[in-house]
Amino acid sequence: MCGIAGFTHLGSPFVPDRIDQAVASISHRGPDEQGVWQSESASLGSTRLRVIDNNDGSQPMFSEDKDYVLVFNGEIYNHRELRRELEGLGHSFHSSCDTEVLLRAFMQWDTGCLEKLRGMFGFAVWRESLRRLVLVRDRLGIKPLYYACRGRNIYFGSELKTILCHPEIEHRIDPHALETYLGLNYVPGPETMVEGIVKLAPGSMLIWSGGHVSTSRYWKPSRNVAAGRSLRDSVGELDELLHQSVKEHLAADVPVGLWLSGGLDSSTILHYAAQHSSNPVKTFSITFNGREFDEASYIRAVSAKYSTIHHELDLGPETASPDAIADFAYYADEPNADAGAVPVWFLSQMSASHVTVALSGEGADELFGGYITYKADRYARFARSVPRGIRRAALHSARKIAASDKKIGLDYKLQRFLQGALMDERSSHVFWNGTFSEEERGELLLTNRGFGMRKLLESIPQDGDGKRFLAFDQDYFLPDNILTKVDRMSMAHSLEVRPPFLDHRIVEFAGRLPLSHCIQGSRLKVVLRELMGDKLPQNILTKKKHGLDIPVHGWLRGHLKSLLLDTLNKRAVEESGLFRWSYIESILTQHLQRKANYGYHLWGLLMLFLWIKQWKIECNLELQVTEEYSTVSA
């Protein structure tokens, strides 16, 4: 596991230490080794976290004639079988690492090798004789890859900061990305929050040659439902696929552990990992002692069943200090309003002190229909049969209910549902996973054209069953929120996280399932529950889904209040030229005085302003600031 960076320099001054700066900015991704290579036309660099073949495998890696240069971030799980195939074609190997297998596969088949790879990766191959650069990202977007084009040159890297270190790159906020961030809690690809820097889409490759750039998809998930398929057959196939995937994901030359949340997904991965591990599995969990959503009892029950070597960290205010939260602005790379990044940060920190690799349950919710939003989609169809005036009156009444200090009080859930029930089906599904509604964005933003959100909503088919929403979440919510969050928080602590559910064979299997094998009425993840029905404790199968989150509403009224007020003050807001201070002041006051729950709204704005300050982001709008600095008091 590594981080990569690089750029071309045609017709521009050659700065020898620029690649060193880019690599240094992501040293946390690979503290074991850093390397660079440069020619008259290009510079490539990498940082390495040793996972397979600790003695060899240094990067950049070259062909014998130095014509091919590879930098690679990720893991190729089928590298041993590819090695045997390549040896049969006459290739000789000097190491046992998957990096060399990838290099020789590219030398043999060029981009045709991509269909043969199983794994997670972002890599770059430079061919000196052709002056050609190829960038590739894995099928599901588990590993990140960013790029920007300026003139004839291209800049790329595993994180935004590898590109932001170049003076040619403007640190200017993208107004369309800002609008989608406020609506979704993250920035959906290919855009980023920085104008002109984009994400290479999952399952895509980019070819740069002589200043010309082309991109194409080498893989798209198949979503053609297989007719006449029985649930029993689906259960049997998923069992076989999970055996294969988990076994491959356990392969490493360093200690491997597993993130255990006490839910169905991580418990399923533990079940298969225990069968393929000769020693007890090391498990790691975050708990919230004394909170209603604490999962400790479920976690300990599953840990005991599989006799794991278990480690827990109780996440309270004394752990998640303002200083720790402020660090996210650097390591999060671009703002993410998902407060679940906080427990992932501390879970990664704890895990990294014991293992180098951790397996996780990411992906099952999006593949098999595990989110409560899928229930909300269904219930809202019935709610829309009620006259609109009655629905508006119900929302007005819900807003009057006293705000709760709990993680998400019943009043908050009801209010969000009723807001969504006033929208069309596509808008409500996106809204339930996000924060600011269209109406709220109109009040908050000084300019709100809505282009970004409209374009995104149009990507969802107007008609169809619930699988269209699963497809949307697989295409956007999964890579641009969930996987981005896990990658940044884990790699900040030099920990590699592997999600066995996202083996592309399992993804293709899920695409063929009828909706009834995923969602039946109020029952979610049907095929996975059927598979694990006789394997896991019954309370794991029937428990409500909480997710890994923090009590953000209460924390912003408590130990994080000073950070919130110091960051979201009148001067900072008005100097940004983006938002109406009167609106932010209003929701701050209502939240701190416990008149409403605006915790998630304020968390997203807090992360945004910390990021703007950290990276000295230029905002597109400017206002004259005439009043003195002020803050809101509770």
VEXMAR-441140 format. One record per residue (C-alpha): x, y, z. Coordinates in Angstrom, 2 decimals. Layout:
! residues N
     east    north       up
        X        Y        Z
...
This chain:
! residues 634
     east    north       up
     0.00     0.00     0.00
     1.38     3.34    -1.01
     0.69     6.82    -2.19
     1.66     8.07    -5.64
     2.33    11.43    -7.25
     3.68    12.79   -10.49
     3.46    15.27   -13.33
     4.72    16.02   -16.80
     6.78    19.11   -17.64
     6.64    19.81   -21.33
     7.69    23.33   -22.20
     7.83    24.40   -18.54
    10.81    25.06   -16.26
    12.09    21.87   -14.67
    12.11    22.13   -10.86
    14.00    19.08    -9.56
    12.66    19.14    -6.00
     8.99    19.58    -6.94
     8.35    15.83    -7.02
    10.02    15.52    -3.61
     7.54    18.06    -2.22
     4.58    16.17    -3.69
     5.76    12.85    -2.24
     6.51    14.41     1.15
     2.93    15.69     1.35
     1.66    12.08     1.48
     4.44    10.48     3.52
     1.77     9.26     5.97
     0.47     6.90     3.28
     3.80     5.12     3.07
     6.24     5.77     5.92
     8.46     2.78     5.13
    10.05     4.10     1.95
     9.89     7.00    -0.51
    11.23     7.08    -4.05
    11.26     9.34    -7.09
    12.19     9.14   -10.77
    12.59    11.99   -13.24
    13.29    12.47   -16.93
    13.19    15.43   -19.28
     9.44    14.93   -19.76
     8.01    13.55   -16.52
     8.49    13.04   -12.79
     7.00    10.17   -10.77
     7.17     9.42    -7.06
     5.74     7.12    -4.43
     5.59     6.39    -0.74
     5.45     2.78     0.41
     3.76     0.94     3.25
     5.26    -2.54     3.13
     2.53    -5.19     3.06
     3.71    -7.84     0.56
     7.41    -8.75     0.15
     8.97    -6.49     2.76
    12.48    -6.83     1.33
    11.83    -6.07    -2.33
     9.26    -4.08    -4.23
    10.75    -0.60    -4.02
     9.10     2.08    -6.15
     9.20     3.57    -8.67
     9.72     0.19   -10.33
    11.34    -0.12   -13.78
    11.57    -2.61   -16.60
    15.08    -3.88   -17.27
    15.57    -1.42   -20.13
    14.12     1.45   -18.02
    11.46     2.07   -20.68
     8.54     1.37   -18.30
     8.23     3.18   -14.96
     5.48     2.24   -12.49
     4.18     3.83    -9.30
     1.39     1.88    -7.63
    -0.97     2.33    -4.70
    -2.99    -0.73    -3.71
    -3.07    -4.51    -3.73
    -3.44    -7.07    -6.53
    -5.06   -10.05    -4.82
    -4.60   -12.49    -7.71
    -0.94   -11.62    -8.26
     0.24   -15.20    -7.71
    -1.89   -16.67   -10.49
    -0.95   -13.79   -12.80
     2.71   -14.43   -12.01
     2.37   -18.05   -13.12
     0.70   -16.97   -16.36
     3.42   -14.39   -17.06
     6.20   -16.88   -16.28
     4.62   -19.18   -18.85
     4.97   -16.32   -21.35
     8.70   -15.98   -20.62
     8.85   -13.32   -17.89
    11.37   -13.67   -15.07
    10.72   -12.14   -11.66
    13.17   -10.63    -9.17
    10.75   -10.28    -6.23
     7.59   -11.83    -4.81
     5.64    -8.55    -4.66
     2.47    -7.72    -6.54
     4.03    -4.49    -7.85
     6.36    -6.41   -10.14
     3.48    -8.59   -11.32
     1.54    -5.45   -12.24
     4.51    -3.98   -14.09
     5.12    -7.12   -16.14
     1.40    -7.58   -16.81
     1.34    -4.06   -18.25
     4.45    -4.75   -20.30
     2.82    -7.91   -21.69
    -0.75    -6.74   -22.33
    -0.62    -2.94   -22.01
    -4.06    -1.66   -20.83
    -5.51    -5.06   -21.72
    -4.11    -6.29   -18.40
    -6.82    -4.37   -16.52
    -9.50    -6.97   -17.15
    -7.26    -9.55   -15.48
    -6.67    -7.66   -12.24
    -8.51    -8.32    -8.98
    -7.78    -5.77    -6.33
    -7.84    -2.16    -5.25
    -5.46     0.24    -6.92
    -4.51     3.59    -8.32
    -1.38     3.46   -10.46
     0.57     5.30   -13.12
     2.77     3.84   -15.88
     5.15     6.03   -17.85
     6.68     4.69   -21.05
     9.77     6.68   -21.89
    10.09     5.63   -25.54
     6.52     6.76   -26.28
     6.40     9.70   -23.85
     3.07     8.25   -22.71
     1.46     8.28   -19.27
    -1.35     5.92   -18.27
    -3.34     6.48   -15.06
    -5.69     3.76   -13.79
    -8.16     3.53   -10.90
    -9.72     0.30    -9.58
   -13.23    -0.76   -10.54
   -15.03     0.46    -7.41
   -12.89     3.47    -6.57
   -11.53     1.97    -3.35
    -8.23     3.75    -3.91
    -8.17     7.41    -4.93
    -6.58     9.10    -7.92
    -6.78    12.83    -8.71
    -5.50    14.80   -11.67
    -5.42    18.29   -13.13
    -4.43    19.55   -16.56
    -2.69    22.88   -17.09
    -1.64    23.72   -20.63
    -0.04    20.64   -22.10
     0.89    19.15   -18.74
    -0.87    16.86   -16.29
    -0.48    16.62   -12.50
    -1.72    13.60   -10.54
    -1.63    11.98    -7.13
    -3.36     9.85    -4.52
    -4.49    12.94    -2.63
    -5.36    16.52    -3.53
    -2.39    17.83    -1.59
     0.03    16.25    -4.09
    -1.44    18.58    -6.72
    -2.00    21.63    -4.51
     1.74    21.84    -3.81
     2.30    22.99    -7.43
     2.26    26.79    -7.87
     0.63    26.31   -11.29
    -2.52    25.07    -9.55
    -4.97    27.68    -8.29
    -6.54    27.02    -4.89
    -9.98    28.16    -6.00
   -13.25    26.71    -4.74
   -15.59    25.14    -7.29
   -19.08    26.67    -6.83
   -20.90    23.66    -8.28
   -18.98    21.27    -6.02
   -19.78    23.50    -3.05
   -23.48    23.24    -3.77
   -23.43    19.44    -4.05
   -21.29    19.21    -0.91
   -23.94    21.11     1.05
   -26.66    18.88    -0.36
   -24.90    15.52    -0.03
   -22.21    15.94     2.70
   -19.52    15.08     0.12
   -18.42    16.08    -3.37
   -19.55    13.54    -6.00
   -17.07    12.69    -8.74
   -15.59    13.59   -11.04
   -15.49    17.07    -9.48
   -13.57    18.03    -6.35
   -13.96    21.10    -4.16
   -11.01    22.66    -6.01
   -11.83    24.07    -9.43
    -9.90    22.28   -12.16
    -8.85    19.24   -10.10
   -10.90    16.12   -10.81
   -11.15    12.53    -9.69
   -10.43     9.77   -12.14
   -13.71     7.82   -12.12
   -13.82     4.28   -10.70
   -13.13     1.67   -13.35
   -11.46     4.27   -15.59
    -8.12     4.94   -17.20
    -6.54     8.08   -18.55
    -3.92     8.29   -21.29
    -1.72    11.37   -21.67
     0.45    11.62   -24.77
     2.19    14.73   -26.10
    -0.09    17.04   -24.13
    -3.33    15.33   -25.23
    -5.57    13.57   -22.69
    -8.24    10.92   -23.19
   -10.24     9.01   -20.57
   -12.31     5.85   -20.89
   -14.06     3.25   -18.77
   -12.54    -0.22   -18.80
   -15.22    -1.64   -16.46
   -18.82    -0.85   -15.59
   -20.93    -2.84   -13.15
   -23.47    -5.09   -14.83
   -26.99    -4.38   -13.58
   -29.01    -6.72   -15.75
   -31.24    -8.67   -13.38
   -31.15   -12.43   -13.90
   -34.71   -13.67   -14.44
   -36.03   -16.73   -12.60
   -33.26   -16.78   -10.02
   -34.21   -18.29    -6.66
   -33.18   -16.77    -3.35
   -31.64   -20.12    -2.38
   -29.39   -20.06    -5.44
   -28.35   -16.48    -4.66
   -27.47   -17.43    -1.09
   -25.30   -20.32    -2.28
   -23.42   -18.20    -4.81
   -22.79   -15.41    -2.30
   -21.39   -17.96     0.15
   -18.85   -19.15    -2.43
   -17.90   -15.62    -3.43
   -17.32   -14.49     0.15
   -15.12   -17.51     0.85
   -12.95   -16.62    -2.16
   -12.84   -12.89    -1.51
   -12.09   -12.98     2.22
    -9.39   -15.59     1.73
    -7.68   -13.38    -0.87
    -8.05   -10.25     1.26
    -6.29   -11.93     4.20
    -3.06   -12.47     2.24
    -0.21   -10.27     3.57
     3.32   -10.44     4.95
     2.34    -8.21     7.90
    -0.20    -8.53    10.76
    -3.85    -8.41     9.64
    -6.89    -7.53    11.73
   -10.57    -6.75    11.27
   -12.84    -3.82    12.09
   -15.82    -5.09    14.08
   -18.88    -2.89    14.55
   -21.31    -5.44    15.94
   -23.47    -5.23    12.82
   -24.26    -7.77    10.14
   -21.63    -6.69     7.60
   -18.46    -6.76     9.70
   -19.69    -9.86    11.56
   -20.11   -11.62     8.22
   -16.54   -10.80     7.21
   -15.33   -12.05    10.61
   -17.21   -15.34    10.11
   -15.36   -16.04     6.85
   -12.04   -14.66     8.09
   -12.12   -17.01    11.10
   -12.52   -19.98     8.75
    -9.49   -18.97     6.70
    -7.19   -17.91     9.55
    -4.91   -20.33    11.35
    -4.69   -18.01    14.37
    -7.38   -16.06    16.27
    -8.45   -12.95    14.36
    -7.52    -9.60    15.88
   -10.58    -7.34    16.01
   -10.91    -3.60    16.68
   -13.95    -1.58    17.67
   -15.11     1.85    18.77
   -17.65     2.04    21.62
   -19.75     4.85    23.10
   -20.13     3.96    26.75
   -23.44     5.10    28.19
   -24.96     6.25    24.90
   -28.16     4.68    23.56
   -26.46     3.73    20.30
   -23.47     2.00    21.92
   -22.86    -1.34    20.16
   -20.49    -2.80    22.77
   -22.75    -5.70    23.79
   -23.16    -6.85    20.17
   -19.46    -6.41    19.44
   -18.45    -8.50    22.44
   -20.95   -11.24    21.63
   -19.55   -11.69    18.11
   -15.96   -11.43    19.36
   -16.64   -14.15    21.93
   -18.30   -16.43    19.36
   -15.19   -16.37    17.17
   -12.66   -16.13    20.04
   -11.00   -13.05    18.62
    -8.18   -11.07    20.19
   -10.27    -8.00    20.76
    -9.37    -4.33    21.23
   -11.81    -1.52    22.05
   -11.61     2.24    22.37
   -14.38     4.17    24.04
   -14.87     7.42    22.14
   -15.84    10.28    24.40
   -15.29    14.04    24.53
   -11.93    13.63    26.23
   -10.64    11.63    23.23
   -12.13    13.68    20.39
   -10.56    16.97    21.40
   -10.83    20.19    19.36
    -7.17    19.79    18.34
    -7.85    16.28    16.98
   -10.89    17.50    15.05
    -8.88    20.37    13.56
    -6.32    17.85    12.20
    -9.01    16.52     9.86
    -8.66    19.56     7.64
    -5.24    18.30     6.57
    -5.79    14.56     6.43
    -9.35    14.63     5.07
    -7.88    16.23     1.93
   -11.16    17.83     0.86
   -14.08    18.59     3.17
   -16.41    15.76     4.11
   -19.42    16.48     6.31
   -19.84    12.83     7.34
   -19.28    12.92    11.10
   -18.54     9.20    10.93
   -15.02    10.18     9.90
   -14.28    10.90    13.56
   -14.68     7.35    14.91
   -12.94     5.99    11.80
    -9.98     8.27    12.60
    -9.64     6.89    16.13
   -10.40     3.33    15.07
    -7.56     3.58    12.54
    -5.21     5.06    15.12
    -5.88     2.21    17.55
    -5.69    -0.51    14.87
    -2.39     0.77    13.47
    -0.68     0.19    16.80
    -1.36    -3.56    16.42
    -1.68    -4.40    12.71
    -0.79    -2.98     9.29
    -3.89    -4.26     7.46
    -7.54    -4.34     8.55
   -10.53    -5.91     6.82
   -13.83    -4.03     6.92
   -17.48    -4.46     5.95
   -17.81    -1.46     3.62
   -19.97    -1.95     0.53
   -22.62    -4.39     1.74
   -25.21    -1.67     2.40
   -24.92    -0.26    -1.11
   -24.82    -3.67    -2.83
   -27.61    -5.41    -0.94
   -29.81    -2.53     0.28
   -28.90    -1.92     3.90
   -29.68     1.73     4.57
   -32.76     3.00     6.35
   -33.14     5.45     3.45
   -34.38     2.54     1.32
   -37.21     2.08     3.81
   -37.87     5.81     3.73
   -38.08     5.67    -0.09
   -40.83     3.08     0.23
   -42.77     4.77     3.04
   -42.66     8.12     1.25
   -44.61     6.66    -1.67
   -47.52     6.12     0.69
   -47.01     9.49     2.39
   -47.27    11.28    -0.96
   -50.85    10.02    -1.29
   -51.73    12.37     1.61
   -52.69    15.90     0.48
   -49.66    18.20     0.35
   -51.22    20.68     2.79
   -51.52    18.00     5.46
   -47.91    16.92     4.90
   -46.73    20.53     5.30
   -48.74    20.90     8.52
   -47.19    17.69     9.88
   -43.69    18.99     9.10
   -44.48    22.29    10.84
   -45.62    20.37    13.94
   -42.52    18.15    13.92
   -40.28    21.20    13.88
   -41.94    22.45    17.05
   -41.01    19.34    19.00
   -38.21    20.11    21.47
   -34.73    19.23    20.14
   -32.93    16.29    21.67
   -29.32    15.92    22.77
   -29.32    12.34    21.57
   -27.40    11.20    18.49
   -30.47    11.61    16.30
   -33.67    12.12    18.25
   -36.98    10.77    16.98
   -38.03    14.35    16.26
   -35.04    14.80    13.95
   -35.77    11.59    12.02
   -39.43    12.49    11.68
   -38.63    16.00    10.50
   -36.18    14.73     7.87
   -38.69    12.16     6.62
   -41.49    14.69     6.35
   -39.21    17.14     4.52
   -38.31    14.42     2.03
   -41.93    13.39     1.59
   -42.60    16.86     0.16
   -40.04    16.22    -2.61
   -40.07    14.00    -5.67
   -38.65    10.47    -5.28
   -35.19    11.21    -6.64
   -34.71    14.39    -4.62
   -35.90    12.79    -1.38
   -33.50     9.82    -1.67
   -30.54    12.15    -2.08
   -31.81    14.46     0.67
   -32.08    11.65     3.25
   -28.36    10.92     2.85
   -27.45    14.62     2.89
   -28.00    17.70     5.03
   -29.12    21.01     3.50
   -32.35    20.87     1.51
   -32.75    22.92    -1.67
   -34.73    25.49     0.31
   -32.03    25.70     2.97
   -29.27    26.04     0.38
   -31.21    28.93    -1.11
   -31.21    30.69     2.26
   -27.56    29.87     2.99
   -25.80    30.56    -0.31
   -25.37    34.03    -1.75
   -25.71    32.46    -5.20
   -27.43    29.12    -5.67
   -27.84    28.08    -9.29
   -28.47    24.42    -8.49
   -26.62    23.13   -11.56
   -24.62    20.49    -9.68
   -27.58    18.94    -7.89
   -29.82    18.97   -10.95
   -27.20    17.19   -13.03
   -26.74    14.61   -10.28
   -30.46    13.95    -9.88
   -30.83    13.50   -13.64
   -28.40    10.55   -13.42
   -31.11     8.63   -11.51
   -33.80     7.14   -13.80
   -37.15     8.86   -13.41
   -38.99     5.55   -13.08
   -38.11     2.11   -11.80
   -37.83     0.14    -8.59
   -35.50     0.66    -5.63
   -32.48    -0.75    -7.47
   -32.05     2.61    -9.20
   -31.28     4.10    -5.78
   -28.86     1.31    -4.95
   -27.11     2.03    -8.26
   -26.88     5.74    -7.44
   -25.38     5.00    -4.02
   -22.89     2.56    -5.55
   -21.81     5.15    -8.13
   -21.52     8.18    -5.84
   -22.16     7.68    -2.11
   -19.87     4.64    -1.87
   -16.71     5.87    -3.67
   -16.97     9.59    -2.93
   -18.10     9.44     0.69
   -17.70     6.05     2.37
   -14.51     4.85     0.68
   -12.93     8.31     0.63
   -13.57     8.69     4.36
   -12.07     5.27     5.13
    -9.05     5.80     2.87
    -8.09     9.19     4.30
    -8.66     8.36     7.96
    -6.86     4.99     7.75
    -3.94     6.11     5.60
    -3.41     9.10     7.90
    -2.28     6.44    10.37
    -0.48     4.27     7.78
    -3.12     1.55     7.96
    -4.35    -0.36     4.92
    -8.08    -1.16     4.97
    -9.48    -3.84     2.66
   -13.24    -4.29     1.94
   -13.90    -7.91     0.80
   -17.53    -7.13    -0.17
   -16.15    -4.94    -2.98
   -14.48    -7.74    -4.90
   -15.84    -6.95    -8.35
   -17.21   -10.49    -8.70
   -19.46    -9.84    -5.69
   -20.45    -6.46    -7.12
   -21.44    -8.07   -10.43
   -23.34   -10.77    -8.54
   -25.28    -8.08    -6.63
   -26.10    -6.31    -9.90
   -27.86    -9.43   -11.18
   -30.07    -9.80    -8.09
   -33.76    -8.89    -8.28
   -34.82    -6.21    -5.80
   -36.69    -8.81    -3.73
   -33.37   -10.51    -2.89
   -32.19    -7.22    -1.39
   -35.27    -5.50     0.03
   -38.59    -7.09     1.01
   -40.96    -4.63     2.64
   -39.14    -3.34     5.70
   -36.55    -6.15     5.60
   -33.15    -5.07     4.30
   -30.16    -7.03     2.91
   -32.36   -10.09     2.49
   -29.82   -12.34     0.74
   -27.11   -11.57     3.29
   -29.44   -12.18     6.23
   -30.55   -15.49     4.70
   -26.91   -16.48     4.24
   -25.94   -15.65     7.82
   -29.19   -16.76     9.48
   -27.68   -19.94    10.95
   -24.17   -18.57    11.43
   -24.45   -15.44    13.60
   -26.17   -14.74    16.92
   -29.84   -13.92    16.34
   -29.59   -10.47    17.95
   -26.99    -9.45    15.35
   -29.43   -10.32    12.57
   -32.35    -8.42    14.09
   -30.65    -5.37    15.64
   -31.35    -1.89    14.31
   -28.69    -0.31    12.14
   -26.90     2.60    13.81
   -23.73     3.03    11.80
   -20.44     4.42    13.06
   -21.17     7.98    14.07
   -20.70    10.52    16.86
   -23.20    12.47    19.00
   -22.44    15.54    16.92
   -25.49    17.53    18.10
   -24.36    17.36    21.72
   -20.63    17.69    21.09
   -21.10    20.98    19.24
   -23.00    22.30    22.26
   -20.29    20.98    24.59
   -16.56    20.43    24.25
   -16.44    21.41    20.55
   -18.43    24.61    21.02
   -15.34    26.84    21.21
   -13.92    25.34    17.99
   -17.29    25.86    16.29
   -17.60    29.50    17.32
   -13.96    30.33    16.62
   -14.27    28.88    13.12
   -17.79    29.91    12.09
   -17.59    33.57    13.02
   -18.98    36.57    11.18
   -15.65    37.72     9.78
   -14.74    34.31     8.35
   -18.18    33.82     6.83
   -18.37    37.24     5.21
   -14.77    37.17     3.96
   -15.52    33.90     2.21
   -18.14    35.67     0.10
   -20.10    32.44    -0.10
   -22.76    32.47     2.58
   -25.31    34.67     4.31
   -24.09    35.31     7.83
   -27.67    35.94     8.99
   -28.64    32.35     8.15
   -25.57    30.79     9.80
   -26.07    32.99    12.86
   -29.67    31.83    13.05
   -28.94    28.10    12.97
   -26.02    28.55    15.39
   -28.26    30.30    17.88
   -31.12    27.83    17.53
   -28.78    24.87    17.94
   -26.81    26.20    20.92
   -30.01    27.25    22.68
   -31.48    23.77    22.04
   -34.37    25.13    20.01
   -33.49    22.87    17.06
   -31.02    20.21    16.02
   -28.69    21.68    13.41
   -25.68    19.61    14.41
   -25.09    18.00    11.02
   -25.58    21.31     9.21
   -23.04    23.00    11.45
   -20.61    20.08    11.28
   -20.52    20.32     7.50
   -19.87    24.06     7.63
   -17.20    23.59    10.32
   -15.33    21.04     8.18
   -15.58    23.33     5.16
   -14.19    26.40     6.91
   -11.38    24.44     8.57
   -10.43    23.18     5.11
   -10.59    26.65     3.51
    -8.29    27.97     6.21
    -5.87    25.03     6.03
    -5.36    25.21     2.26
    -5.82    28.97     1.79
    -8.67    28.38    -0.64
    -9.72    31.31    -2.79
   -13.48    31.70    -2.88
   -15.18    32.94    -6.02
   -17.37    35.58    -4.45
   -16.19    38.66    -2.59
   -18.07    40.93    -0.20
   -16.89    44.02     1.61
   -16.67    43.29     5.32
   -17.73    46.39     7.20
   -18.56    45.06    10.63
   -16.21    43.95    13.35
   -15.52    40.31    14.19
   -18.29    38.73    16.23
   -19.41    35.32    17.45
   -22.66    33.88    18.68
   -23.08    33.07    22.34
   -25.41    30.44    23.68
